[in-house]
Amino acid sequence: MTIQEAIEARHSVRAYKDQPLTEDVAKRLEEEIAVVNQKGNLHVQLIQNEPKAFQGTLAKYGKFRNANNYLVMAGKRAEDLDERVGYYGEHLVLLVQTLGLNTCWVGLSYSKVSGTYVLDEGEKIACYIAIGYGETQGVGHKIKTVEQVSNASDAIPSWFRKGVEAALLAPTAVNQQKFSFEYVGMSNNRHQVRAKKGFSMIGYTQMDLGIAKYHFEVGAGKVNFEWV
């Protein structure tokens, strides 16, 4: 499965089989987490065979079952922490999908279990990502149109529309899709794209934007563009 195929196949899954990660999967994840932590200046940690984080009251509200493996998405407090968590976290989520597993971004319905993770000075946990072998592959949700979230048109390069289409398949908090993309034009022989988060009473729009931007880059392909 390619990353593009993973974007199309992935849906949030909350119920998992009572099955540990294989050694090969765990090793591949740990290797990529090390890369992500360096590139994104994060402190992502893989927790395995730990059932308590998704057994509390909030987790029951989230209807999780056998969510015994997860990523702790942490990093130093900064204005752009949530966006980096979204961007690099989705990189890991799509990798997990290509390995034949399922995931779910979790903003609130989890418990922080003492002794399962480490936070360095100045760091905070932004969210968790549940990982496992899903009882199902999840289901899709209604999404907005390209025109509702971008200025795509016949006069704008086709790769931009493809990027927006991929972004619309990105997971967002309660499927709010509070983001937009604008093709700005050319500067110094590079295409320029602007991505913005919208307002939401629910929050998580900065994290959602990071996730959507990662999807956009995958969908757009190897195009010479920059974020502005």
C-alpha positions as CSV (number, residue, x, y, z in Angstrom):
1,M,0.0,0.0,0.0
2,T,1.3,3.4,-1.0
3,I,0.9,6.5,1.2
4,Q,-1.7,7.8,-1.3
5,E,-3.6,4.6,-1.0
6,A,-3.3,4.8,2.8
7,I,-4.9,8.2,2.7
8,E,-7.9,6.8,0.8
9,A,-8.2,3.7,3.0
10,R,-7.7,5.1,6.4
11,H,-10.6,5.8,8.8
12,S,-10.7,6.2,12.5
13,V,-11.0,2.9,14.4
14,R,-11.7,2.7,18.2
15,A,-12.3,-1.1,18.6
16,Y,-9.2,-3.3,18.2
17,K,-8.5,-7.0,18.4
18,D,-6.7,-8.1,21.6
19,Q,-3.5,-8.6,19.7
20,P,0.0,-7.1,20.4
21,L,2.1,-5.4,17.7
22,T,4.4,-7.7,16.0
23,E,8.2,-7.2,16.5
24,D,8.6,-6.1,12.9
25,V,5.9,-3.5,13.2
26,A,7.1,-2.1,16.5
27,K,10.7,-1.9,15.2
28,R,9.6,-0.1,12.0
29,L,7.6,2.3,14.1
30,E,10.4,3.0,16.5
31,E,12.7,3.7,13.6
32,E,10.3,6.2,12.1
33,I,9.5,7.8,15.4
34,A,13.2,8.5,15.9
35,V,13.3,10.3,12.5
36,V,10.1,12.2,13.3
37,N,11.4,13.3,16.7
38,Q,14.5,14.7,15.1
39,K,12.8,16.4,12.1
40,G,9.8,17.7,14.0
41,N,11.6,18.5,17.3
42,L,9.1,16.3,19.1
43,H,9.1,13.7,21.8
44,V,6.8,11.0,20.4
45,Q,6.8,7.7,22.3
46,L,5.4,4.3,21.5
47,I,3.6,2.6,24.3
48,Q,2.8,-1.1,24.0
49,N,0.5,-3.5,25.9
50,E,-0.8,-0.9,28.2
51,P,-4.6,-1.0,28.7
52,K,-5.2,1.7,31.3
53,A,-5.0,4.8,29.2
54,F,-8.2,3.9,27.4
55,Q,-10.2,2.4,30.3
56,G,-11.2,5.6,32.2
57,T,-14.5,7.4,32.1
58,L,-13.5,9.6,29.2
59,A,-12.3,6.6,27.2
60,K,-15.6,4.8,27.8
61,Y,-17.3,7.9,26.4
62,G,-15.0,7.5,23.3
63,K,-16.1,3.8,23.0
64,F,-12.6,2.4,22.8
65,R,-12.0,-1.3,23.1
66,N,-8.6,-3.1,23.4
67,A,-6.7,0.1,22.7
68,N,-3.6,-1.2,24.4
69,N,-1.0,0.4,22.0
70,Y,-0.6,4.1,21.4
71,L,1.6,7.0,20.6
72,V,2.1,9.7,23.1
73,M,2.4,12.9,21.0
74,A,4.6,15.3,23.1
75,G,7.0,18.1,22.6
76,K,8.3,21.4,24.0
77,R,5.6,24.0,24.6
78,A,5.6,26.3,21.5
79,E,3.1,28.2,19.4
80,D,3.5,25.7,16.5
81,L,3.6,22.5,18.6
82,D,0.1,21.4,17.7
83,E,0.7,21.9,14.0
84,R,4.0,19.9,14.1
85,V,2.2,17.2,16.1
86,G,-0.5,17.0,13.4
87,Y,1.9,17.0,10.5
88,Y,4.4,14.5,11.8
89,G,1.8,12.5,13.7
90,E,-0.2,11.9,10.4
91,H,3.1,10.8,8.8
92,L,3.2,8.0,11.4
93,V,-0.5,7.3,11.1
94,L,-0.3,6.7,7.4
95,L,2.8,4.6,7.8
96,V,0.8,2.4,10.3
97,Q,-1.9,2.1,7.7
98,T,0.6,0.8,5.1
99,L,1.7,-1.8,7.7
100,G,-1.8,-3.2,7.9
101,L,-2.9,-1.6,11.2
102,N,-5.5,1.0,12.2
103,T,-5.4,4.2,14.2
104,C,-7.4,6.9,15.9
105,W,-6.4,10.4,16.9
106,V,-7.4,11.1,20.5
107,G,-7.6,14.6,21.8
108,L,-9.5,14.2,25.1
109,S,-10.8,10.7,25.8
110,Y,-7.7,9.1,27.3
111,S,-6.0,9.0,30.7
112,K,-2.3,9.8,31.3
113,V,-0.9,6.7,33.0
114,S,2.0,7.6,35.3
115,G,5.2,5.7,34.5
116,T,4.3,5.0,30.9
117,Y,5.9,8.0,29.3
118,V,8.7,10.6,29.9
119,L,8.4,14.4,29.6
120,D,11.5,16.5,29.6
121,E,11.5,20.0,31.1
122,G,9.2,22.3,29.3
123,E,7.4,19.5,27.4
124,K,3.7,18.8,27.3
125,I,1.4,16.1,25.8
126,A,-0.7,17.3,22.9
127,C,-2.7,14.2,22.2
128,Y,-2.6,10.4,21.9
129,I,-2.9,8.2,18.8
130,A,-4.3,4.7,19.3
131,I,-2.8,2.0,17.2
132,G,-3.8,-1.6,16.7
133,Y,-5.4,-4.3,14.5
134,G,-8.9,-3.0,14.0
135,E,-12.0,-5.1,14.4
136,T,-13.2,-3.2,11.3
137,Q,-11.5,-0.8,8.9
138,G,-13.7,2.1,10.1
139,V,-16.2,4.1,8.0
140,G,-15.9,7.3,6.0
141,H,-17.7,10.6,6.8
142,K,-19.2,13.3,4.7
143,I,-16.6,15.8,3.6
144,K,-16.6,19.3,2.2
145,T,-16.1,20.1,-1.5
146,V,-12.8,21.4,-2.9
147,E,-14.5,24.7,-3.7
148,Q,-15.6,25.1,-0.1
149,V,-12.1,25.0,1.2
150,S,-9.9,26.4,-1.6
151,N,-9.7,28.7,-4.6
152,A,-9.1,25.8,-7.0
153,S,-10.2,26.5,-10.6
154,D,-9.5,25.6,-14.2
155,A,-6.9,28.5,-14.2
156,I,-4.9,26.9,-11.3
157,P,-2.6,23.9,-11.7
158,S,-4.3,20.5,-11.4
159,W,-1.8,19.3,-8.7
160,F,-3.3,22.0,-6.4
161,R,-6.7,20.4,-6.7
162,K,-5.3,17.0,-6.1
163,G,-3.6,18.3,-2.9
164,V,-6.8,19.8,-1.6
165,E,-8.7,16.5,-2.4
166,A,-6.1,14.6,-0.3
167,A,-6.4,17.2,2.5
168,L,-10.2,16.7,2.6
169,L,-9.6,13.1,3.5
170,A,-7.5,14.1,6.5
171,P,-8.9,13.3,9.9
172,T,-10.0,16.4,11.9
173,A,-11.6,16.8,15.3
174,V,-15.3,15.7,15.1
175,N,-14.8,16.0,11.3
176,Q,-14.9,19.8,11.5
177,Q,-12.6,20.4,8.5
178,K,-11.9,24.0,9.6
179,F,-9.1,24.7,7.2
180,S,-8.6,26.3,3.8
181,F,-6.0,26.3,1.0
182,E,-5.1,29.1,-1.4
183,Y,-3.0,29.0,-4.5
184,V,-1.1,32.3,-4.3
185,G,0.9,32.2,-7.5
186,M,4.6,32.0,-8.5
187,S,7.6,33.6,-6.8
188,N,11.3,33.0,-7.6
189,N,10.2,30.1,-9.9
190,R,8.3,28.4,-7.1
191,H,4.6,27.9,-6.6
192,Q,3.2,29.4,-3.4
193,V,0.4,27.9,-1.4
194,R,-1.2,29.4,1.8
195,A,-2.9,27.2,4.3
196,K,-5.1,28.6,7.1
197,K,-7.0,27.3,10.1
198,G,-10.5,28.4,10.7
199,F,-12.3,29.1,14.0
200,S,-13.8,26.4,16.1
201,M,-15.3,26.2,19.6
202,I,-14.0,22.6,19.7
203,G,-10.4,23.6,19.2
204,Y,-7.6,21.4,17.7
205,T,-7.7,23.5,14.5
206,Q,-3.9,24.0,14.5
207,M,-3.4,20.3,14.9
208,D,-5.9,19.6,12.2
209,L,-4.1,22.0,9.9
210,G,-0.9,20.2,10.3
211,I,-2.6,16.9,9.4
212,A,-4.3,18.5,6.4
213,K,-1.0,20.0,5.2
214,Y,0.7,16.6,5.2
215,H,-2.1,15.2,3.2
216,F,-1.9,18.1,0.7
217,E,1.8,17.4,0.2
218,V,1.2,13.8,-0.6
219,G,-1.7,14.5,-2.9
220,A,0.1,17.3,-4.8
221,G,3.1,15.1,-5.4
222,K,6.6,16.2,-6.2
223,V,5.8,19.8,-7.1
224,N,8.1,22.7,-6.6
225,F,6.0,24.7,-4.1
226,E,6.4,26.3,-0.7
227,W,4.1,27.2,2.1
228,V,3.6,31.0,2.6
